Amino acid sequence: MEILIISGLSGGGKSKAASFLEDVGFYIVDNMPAGMILKFAEFCAAGSGRYSRVALVYDVRTADSFDEFLEVLATLRQREYDCKLLFLEADVGTIIKRYKETRRRHPLQDQCGSLEEAVNREIAMMAPVRDQADVVVNSTTFSTARLRGELLRLFGGSHRAGEMLVSLVSFGFKHGLPMEADLVLDVRFMPNPFYIDNLRNKTGLDQEVRDYVFSFRETEQFLEKLRDLLRFVLPLYREEGKTMLVVAVGCTGGHHRSVAVTHSLAEYIRSLGYQVTENHRDMTRV
């Protein structure tokens, strides 16, 4: 059984890491006290392979002292488990910026007064845990896509080195561009199903909408040229060492055209042998 313990600094990227690892088959448990980790590991090991990959998030929120956690970690490493500790961090300025952007409070801020003091205190407190880490990832300069790609490279199983994950995202321009996008495609030139009464409340995943969008000559010509482009550039991105490519497809609201095109591209890219994820960011937004 594979046990990955995700730890690190608040604001270092632990929550994002947990969600990315869940996508590749890890069973995630957040905020688990050290005293429960061994019993949980034993429970998972007895699960007949159901919990073969487990990731536990452990951080300053659950610890009065890290001595118990370090003892548990040593015990796990002595047993038959494949146990690793991942530690995520970022520089002080970056963590402060992230907290200001999210308007959340640092878990130590009430004890320390200022956010900067809280971050520095956590760095000192977490030093013994960091020293035991098998992998340390500094996310200071990482975009969301780059962090995901790095974690997939390290822990992605079938997505490991040599593989490239293509993440397709549909979106609405009125809600803003996806920050993590590597390639952005604008399909607002296509006829809009929004103006067809019986299609307005449907989405690009509904066959009626897809039939309408793909019934126009310009749509099919666009897709032919786009398939040629992707067939050419995807191997080049992979050879360059990219572990994840984010392709964003946008229309006005993100309900119809972008969803239909994204779904079609996902099927095509999958047929080329690439790992593909498909996400419709704004499909349910008003």
MARMIRO-760079 format. One record per residue (C-alpha): x, y, z; residue number from 1. Coordinates in pm, 1 decimal, padded with zeros to 6 digits. Example, Ala and Ser with C-alpha at 12.3 -4.5 7.8 and 13.67 -1.06 7.14 Angstrom:
<recs>
+----------+----------+----------+------+
:     east :    north :       up : resi :
+----------+----------+----------+------+
:  01230.0 : -00450.0 :  00780.0 :    1 :
:  01367.0 : -00106.0 :  00714.0 :    2 :
+----------+----------+----------+------+
</recs>
This chain:
<recs>
+----------+----------+----------+------+
:     east :    north :       up : resi :
+----------+----------+----------+------+
:  00000.0 :  00000.0 :  00000.0 :    1 :
:  00121.8 :  00347.9 : -00089.1 :    2 :
:  00090.8 :  00613.6 :  00182.0 :    3 :
:  00175.1 :  00972.6 :  00096.7 :    4 :
:  00170.4 :  01227.1 :  00378.4 :    5 :
:  00119.6 :  01580.4 :  00251.4 :    6 :
:  00255.0 :  01843.1 :  00486.9 :    7 :
:  00407.1 :  02187.2 :  00465.6 :    8 :
:  00338.5 :  02552.4 :  00521.1 :    9 :
: -00007.1 :  02706.3 :  00523.9 :   10 :
: -00038.7 :  02871.2 :  00183.9 :   11 :
:  00227.1 :  02644.9 :  00034.1 :   12 :
: -00015.0 :  02452.7 : -00187.4 :   13 :
: -00126.5 :  02153.9 :  00022.9 :   14 :
: -00496.2 :  02180.7 : -00063.9 :   15 :
: -00426.6 :  02205.0 : -00435.6 :   16 :
: -00182.1 :  01914.1 : -00409.8 :   17 :
: -00446.1 :  01700.1 : -00239.6 :   18 :
: -00703.8 :  01771.3 : -00510.0 :   19 :
: -00454.7 :  01697.4 : -00789.6 :   20 :
: -00350.1 :  01369.0 : -00629.9 :   21 :
: -00713.1 :  01270.5 : -00583.0 :   22 :
: -00749.8 :  01301.0 : -00961.0 :   23 :
: -00487.0 :  01028.5 : -01010.8 :   24 :
: -00633.1 :  00778.1 : -00768.2 :   25 :
: -00524.8 :  00874.5 : -00417.8 :   26 :
: -00780.2 :  00848.4 : -00138.2 :   27 :
: -00746.8 :  01183.1 :  00043.8 :   28 :
: -00797.1 :  01249.2 :  00415.1 :   29 :
: -00746.0 :  01607.1 :  00532.3 :   30 :
: -00645.2 :  01732.1 :  00876.7 :   31 :
: -00578.5 :  01392.3 :  01038.2 :   32 :
: -00427.8 :  01392.8 :  01391.6 :   33 :
: -00100.5 :  01204.9 :  01425.6 :   34 :
: -00249.4 :  00963.7 :  01680.0 :   35 :
: -00496.4 :  00833.7 :  01422.0 :   36 :
: -00258.1 :  00782.8 :  01130.0 :   37 :
: -00132.1 :  00435.2 :  01227.3 :   38 :
: -00481.2 :  00298.7 :  01291.9 :   39 :
: -00604.1 :  00444.6 :  00965.1 :   40 :
: -00309.8 :  00290.5 :  00778.2 :   41 :
: -00392.0 : -00049.5 :  00928.7 :   42 :
: -00757.4 : -00009.3 :  00830.7 :   43 :
: -00662.9 :  00074.3 :  00471.0 :   44 :
: -00415.8 : -00213.9 :  00448.4 :   45 :
: -00696.3 : -00453.6 :  00545.7 :   46 :
: -00922.8 : -00318.3 :  00272.7 :   47 :
: -00835.8 : -00576.2 :  00003.6 :   48 :
: -00674.3 : -00318.0 : -00223.2 :   49 :
: -00961.4 : -00069.4 : -00207.3 :   50 :
: -00733.0 :  00189.0 : -00046.3 :   51 :
: -00407.3 :  00106.8 : -00222.7 :   52 :
: -00305.5 :  00473.7 : -00258.9 :   53 :
: -00373.3 :  00699.1 :  00038.8 :   54 :
: -00271.0 :  01061.9 :  00090.1 :   55 :
: -00302.6 :  01218.0 :  00436.6 :   56 :
: -00281.9 :  01594.8 :  00486.9 :   57 :
: -00103.0 :  01679.8 :  00812.6 :   58 :
: -00004.9 :  02030.3 :  00916.5 :   59 :
:  00019.5 :  02286.7 :  01194.2 :   60 :
: -00359.4 :  02285.2 :  01248.0 :   61 :
: -00349.5 :  01940.9 :  01412.0 :   62 :
: -00024.5 :  01960.3 :  01606.9 :   63 :
:  00058.5 :  02076.9 :  01958.4 :   64 :
:  00391.8 :  01900.8 :  01921.8 :   65 :
:  00539.1 :  01724.4 :  01620.0 :   66 :
:  00714.4 :  01456.7 :  01827.8 :   67 :
:  00420.5 :  01217.5 :  01802.8 :   68 :
:  00396.1 :  01267.9 :  01426.5 :   69 :
:  00766.8 :  01200.7 :  01375.6 :   70 :
:  00735.0 :  00877.3 :  01576.5 :   71 :
:  00437.4 :  00770.5 :  01364.7 :   72 :
:  00629.9 :  00850.6 :  01045.8 :   73 :
:  00924.7 :  00639.2 :  01161.1 :   74 :
:  00690.1 :  00348.7 :  01240.6 :   75 :
:  00522.2 :  00367.4 :  00899.3 :   76 :
:  00860.3 :  00361.3 :  00726.3 :   77 :
:  00962.3 :  00050.5 :  00921.3 :   78 :
:  00653.3 : -00140.4 :  00813.6 :   79 :
:  00568.4 : -00284.3 :  00473.3 :   80 :
:  00402.8 :  00036.2 :  00353.7 :   81 :
:  00548.0 :  00245.7 :  00074.0 :   82 :
:  00545.0 :  00564.4 :  00281.3 :   83 :
:  00666.7 :  00905.4 :  00163.4 :   84 :
:  00643.4 :  01254.8 :  00308.9 :   85 :
:  00579.2 :  01544.2 :  00070.7 :   86 :
:  00649.3 :  01893.1 :  00208.4 :   87 :
:  00514.2 :  02199.0 :  00028.5 :   88 :
:  00648.6 :  02547.5 :  00095.1 :   89 :
:  00682.1 :  02894.0 : -00055.2 :   90 :
:  00870.6 :  03207.9 :  00041.0 :   91 :
:  00725.4 :  03440.8 :  00302.9 :   92 :
:  00626.0 :  03713.7 :  00057.2 :   93 :
:  00440.4 :  03470.9 : -00166.2 :   94 :
:  00247.7 :  03317.3 :  00124.4 :   95 :
:  00148.4 :  03661.9 :  00251.5 :   96 :
:  00029.5 :  03756.2 : -00097.3 :   97 :
: -00177.3 :  03437.7 : -00127.0 :   98 :
: -00346.7 :  03501.0 :  00207.0 :   99 :
: -00426.6 :  03858.6 :  00111.8 :  100 :
: -00577.6 :  03744.3 : -00217.1 :  101 :
: -00799.1 :  03480.9 : -00051.2 :  102 :
: -00875.5 :  03697.4 :  00256.9 :  103 :
: -00832.7 :  03393.3 :  00481.6 :  104 :
: -00664.3 :  03401.5 :  00821.1 :  105 :
: -00344.0 :  03213.9 :  00884.9 :  106 :
: -00398.4 :  02940.4 :  01149.9 :  107 :
: -00134.3 :  03100.2 :  01377.7 :  108 :
: -00231.7 :  03462.6 :  01323.7 :  109 :
: -00437.0 :  03494.5 :  01642.4 :  110 :
: -00133.1 :  03384.9 :  01843.4 :  111 :
:  00117.0 :  03603.7 :  01661.3 :  112 :
: -00065.6 :  03922.1 :  01571.6 :  113 :
:  00068.8 :  03995.0 :  01225.0 :  114 :
:  00051.9 :  03766.8 :  00923.1 :  115 :
:  00427.2 :  03790.6 :  00865.0 :  116 :
:  00500.1 :  03681.7 :  01223.5 :  117 :
:  00259.2 :  03389.1 :  01184.6 :  118 :
:  00429.6 :  03269.1 :  00865.3 :  119 :
:  00777.8 :  03294.3 :  01017.1 :  120 :
:  00666.0 :  03112.5 :  01330.6 :  121 :
:  00516.4 :  02830.1 :  01124.1 :  122 :
:  00840.3 :  02795.3 :  00925.8 :  123 :
:  01029.5 :  02746.8 :  01253.4 :  124 :
:  00769.6 :  02505.5 :  01393.8 :  125 :
:  00758.7 :  02292.5 :  01079.1 :  126 :
:  01137.1 :  02266.0 :  01038.5 :  127 :
:  01159.5 :  01917.4 :  01204.6 :  128 :
:  00891.0 :  01787.1 :  00967.9 :  129 :
:  01060.4 :  01941.1 :  00664.7 :  130 :
:  01386.4 :  01772.0 :  00764.4 :  131 :
:  01215.8 :  01431.7 :  00736.0 :  132 :
:  01059.3 :  01497.0 :  00394.6 :  133 :
:  01130.6 :  01264.4 :  00102.8 :  134 :
:  01026.2 :  01537.1 : -00141.2 :  135 :
:  01023.9 :  01915.2 : -00088.6 :  136 :
:  00834.8 :  02127.1 : -00342.5 :  137 :
:  00876.1 :  02504.3 : -00332.7 :  138 :
:  00569.4 :  02647.6 : -00504.9 :  139 :
:  00682.3 :  03013.1 : -00499.1 :  140 :
:  00703.7 :  03047.4 : -00876.1 :  141 :
:  00457.5 :  02771.3 : -00966.1 :  142 :
:  00135.3 :  02829.6 : -01152.5 :  143 :
: -00149.5 :  02591.5 : -01073.1 :  144 :
: -00074.8 :  02397.7 : -01391.4 :  145 :
:  00295.0 :  02369.6 : -01313.7 :  146 :
:  00227.6 :  02246.7 : -00959.3 :  147 :
: -00011.5 :  01986.5 : -01094.8 :  148 :
:  00239.5 :  01877.3 : -01356.2 :  149 :
:  00517.5 :  01842.1 : -01099.6 :  150 :
:  00299.8 :  01633.1 : -00867.9 :  151 :
:  00187.0 :  01412.6 : -01154.9 :  152 :
:  00550.0 :  01360.5 : -01250.6 :  153 :
:  00639.5 :  01262.5 : -00893.4 :  154 :
:  00332.9 :  01064.6 : -00787.5 :  155 :
:  00108.0 :  01024.5 : -01089.3 :  156 :
:  00145.5 :  00652.3 : -01145.6 :  157 :
:  00038.3 :  00611.6 : -01510.5 :  158 :
:  00105.2 :  00984.5 : -01561.2 :  159 :
:  00473.0 :  00966.0 : -01466.7 :  160 :
:  00775.0 :  01091.1 : -01658.4 :  161 :
:  00738.5 :  01050.2 : -02030.6 :  162 :
:  00362.9 :  01103.3 : -02014.1 :  163 :
:  00189.5 :  01434.0 : -02070.8 :  164 :
: -00153.5 :  01514.4 : -01937.9 :  165 :
: -00367.9 :  01738.2 : -02159.0 :  166 :
: -00617.5 :  01933.7 : -01951.0 :  167 :
: -00905.7 :  02078.2 : -02152.8 :  168 :
: -01109.6 :  02359.7 : -01997.1 :  169 :
: -01416.8 :  02526.9 : -02142.6 :  170 :
: -01494.6 :  02876.2 : -02012.2 :  171 :
: -01692.5 :  03193.2 : -02073.9 :  172 :
: -01501.7 :  03508.8 : -02162.6 :  173 :
: -01743.9 :  03712.8 : -01952.3 :  174 :
: -01614.4 :  03526.6 : -01646.0 :  175 :
: -01246.4 :  03581.6 : -01731.1 :  176 :
: -00966.0 :  03372.6 : -01876.4 :  177 :
: -00843.5 :  03060.5 : -01691.6 :  178 :
: -00516.2 :  03173.1 : -01533.1 :  179 :
: -00347.6 :  02837.2 : -01588.3 :  180 :
: -00412.4 :  02817.8 : -01964.6 :  181 :
: -00119.7 :  02746.8 : -02198.9 :  182 :
: -00330.1 :  02774.0 : -02515.8 :  183 :
: -00651.7 :  02978.7 : -02545.0 :  184 :
: -00898.9 :  02917.4 : -02828.6 :  185 :
: -01182.1 :  03161.4 : -02901.3 :  186 :
: -01491.5 :  03002.6 : -03058.2 :  187 :
: -01722.7 :  03305.1 : -03033.6 :  188 :
: -01730.2 :  03326.5 : -03414.0 :  189 :
: -01948.8 :  03013.7 : -03424.1 :  190 :
: -02330.6 :  03044.5 : -03444.1 :  191 :
: -02462.6 :  03075.4 : -03088.5 :  192 :
: -02723.6 :  02822.3 : -02964.1 :  193 :
: -02821.1 :  03073.0 : -02694.0 :  194 :
: -03046.2 :  03243.7 : -02948.9 :  195 :
: -03234.0 :  02922.7 : -03026.3 :  196 :
: -03525.0 :  02897.6 : -02781.4 :  197 :
: -03522.5 :  02519.8 : -02737.7 :  198 :
: -03140.4 :  02512.9 : -02694.5 :  199 :
: -03087.7 :  02810.9 : -02461.4 :  200 :
: -03126.7 :  02613.0 : -02138.0 :  201 :
: -02920.9 :  02317.0 : -02257.0 :  202 :
: -02540.5 :  02282.6 : -02265.9 :  203 :
: -02277.4 :  02173.5 : -02511.4 :  204 :
: -02291.3 :  01823.9 : -02363.7 :  205 :
: -02646.5 :  01781.8 : -02491.2 :  206 :
: -02663.4 :  01615.1 : -02830.8 :  207 :
: -02908.8 :  01873.6 : -02969.8 :  208 :
: -02664.4 :  02156.1 : -02898.7 :  209 :
: -02370.6 :  01965.0 : -03040.9 :  210 :
: -02566.3 :  01881.7 : -03356.2 :  211 :
: -02646.1 :  02249.9 : -03401.0 :  212 :
: -02288.8 :  02375.1 : -03339.5 :  213 :
: -02132.6 :  02114.6 : -03570.0 :  214 :
: -02388.5 :  02159.3 : -03844.9 :  215 :
: -02210.9 :  02468.7 : -03977.4 :  216 :
: -01932.4 :  02447.8 : -04232.5 :  217 :
: -01709.5 :  02696.2 : -04050.8 :  218 :
: -01720.8 :  02483.1 : -03735.6 :  219 :
: -01605.1 :  02171.8 : -03914.1 :  220 :
: -01332.0 :  02362.5 : -04100.7 :  221 :
: -01211.0 :  02511.6 : -03773.6 :  222 :
: -01198.3 :  02169.6 : -03607.7 :  223 :
: -01007.0 :  02019.0 : -03900.5 :  224 :
: -00740.8 :  02289.0 : -03878.0 :  225 :
: -00731.5 :  02265.3 : -03499.4 :  226 :
: -00684.3 :  01889.5 : -03509.4 :  227 :
: -00393.5 :  01939.2 : -03751.9 :  228 :
: -00239.0 :  02193.7 : -03514.8 :  229 :
: -00275.1 :  01971.8 : -03208.1 :  230 :
: -00142.5 :  01667.0 : -03389.8 :  231 :
:  00166.9 :  01874.5 : -03473.9 :  232 :
:  00229.4 :  02055.0 : -03142.4 :  233 :
:  00141.3 :  01792.3 : -02880.4 :  234 :
:  00445.5 :  01570.0 : -02952.0 :  235 :
:  00666.0 :  01880.4 : -02945.2 :  236 :
:  00536.5 :  01983.0 : -02602.5 :  237 :
:  00592.1 :  01628.7 : -02477.5 :  238 :
:  00947.7 :  01614.8 : -02616.8 :  239 :
:  01020.2 :  01949.5 : -02451.4 :  240 :
:  00944.2 :  01780.3 : -02118.1 :  241 :
:  00608.0 :  01936.1 : -02042.6 :  242 :
:  00408.2 :  01714.4 : -01807.9 :  243 :
:  00081.3 :  01903.7 : -01841.8 :  244 :
: -00068.3 :  02118.9 : -02116.3 :  245 :
: -00377.5 :  02326.8 : -02039.1 :  246 :
: -00592.5 :  02409.9 : -02341.9 :  247 :
: -00877.0 :  02654.1 : -02274.7 :  248 :
: -01170.1 :  02693.6 : -02515.0 :  249 :
: -01388.7 :  03000.0 : -02465.9 :  250 :
: -01720.8 :  03132.7 : -02586.2 :  251 :
: -01930.5 :  03414.3 : -02441.6 :  252 :
: -02090.5 :  03244.3 : -02141.7 :  253 :
: -01919.4 :  02905.7 : -02136.3 :  254 :
: -02244.1 :  02706.5 : -02174.3 :  255 :
: -02274.2 :  02593.0 : -02536.1 :  256 :
: -02008.6 :  02637.0 : -02806.7 :  257 :
: -01698.1 :  02609.5 : -02588.7 :  258 :
: -01837.5 :  02303.7 : -02409.4 :  259 :
: -01923.6 :  02124.4 : -02734.0 :  260 :
: -01583.7 :  02197.0 : -02890.0 :  261 :
: -01396.0 :  02102.1 : -02571.8 :  262 :
: -01577.7 :  01770.2 : -02551.8 :  263 :
: -01502.1 :  01697.5 : -02916.6 :  264 :
: -01133.9 :  01785.5 : -02871.5 :  265 :
: -01110.3 :  01562.5 : -02564.4 :  266 :
: -01229.5 :  01264.5 : -02767.1 :  267 :
: -00985.6 :  01343.5 : -03047.7 :  268 :
: -00679.5 :  01397.1 : -02824.7 :  269 :
: -00762.0 :  01078.5 : -02635.5 :  270 :
: -00762.8 :  00893.6 : -02969.2 :  271 :
: -00404.4 :  01014.7 : -03021.4 :  272 :
: -00300.2 :  00826.7 : -02707.4 :  273 :
: -00273.1 :  01113.8 : -02457.1 :  274 :
: -00411.2 :  01126.3 : -02105.6 :  275 :
: -00692.5 :  01382.5 : -02106.6 :  276 :
: -00902.0 :  01558.9 : -01843.7 :  277 :
: -01210.4 :  01759.9 : -01934.5 :  278 :
: -01346.6 :  02042.1 : -01718.5 :  279 :
: -01634.4 :  02278.4 : -01799.5 :  280 :
: -01560.5 :  02567.2 : -01567.0 :  281 :
: -01857.0 :  02795.1 : -01634.9 :  282 :
: -02114.7 :  02554.6 : -01774.5 :  283 :
: -02344.8 :  02586.9 : -01472.0 :  284 :
: -02281.8 :  02955.8 : -01403.3 :  285 :
: -02541.6 :  03219.3 : -01478.6 :  286 :
+----------+----------+----------+------+
</recs>
